[in-house]
Amino acid sequence: MNTATANTGSTTTTDQPAPRQLRRSADGKMLGGVAGGIADYLNADVTVVRVIIAALTLLNGVGLALYLAAWLLIPEDGEEQSIAAAWIARRQHRSR
């Protein structure tokens, strides 16, 4: 039985774009930059994101809770940590 194996050498490509990170928008923000950051991340219109958040808020109130959670958990452009992560780090530093 004659079996031939192909050499499938793996090549690594480095021309892939860096993964995008979800950040709150520092420019063009209305309140906390959450809608602008989500729109940038999804390549969507910021008005559409704001309308969805407003509709969720008016229909059942979950939009406000999601917006506040995103404001606390998503870091702003140029920042390393979110508001919540910075607050937790300060509390841990004080307790030592």
Residue pairs with C-beta under 8 A, 6 or more apart in sequence:
20 41
22 37
22 38
22 41
22 74
23 37
23 40
23 41
23 74
23 75
23 76
23 77
23 79
24 32
24 33
24 34
24 36
24 37
24 70
24 71
24 74
24 75
24 76
24 77
25 33
25 35
25 36
25 37
25 39
25 40
25 46
25 77
26 33
26 76
26 77
26 78
27 36
27 77
28 36
28 46
29 35
29 36
30 36
30 50
31 67
31 71
32 67
32 70
32 71
33 76
33 77
34 53
34 67
34 70
34 71
34 74
35 46
35 49
35 50
35 53
35 67
36 46
36 49
37 74
37 77
38 44
38 49
38 70
39 45
39 46
39 48
39 49
42 49
52 63
53 63
53 66
53 67
54 63
55 63
56 62
56 63
56 66
57 63
57 64
57 67
71 83
72 82
72 83
72 84
73 82
73 83
73 84
74 82
75 81
75 82
75 85
81 89
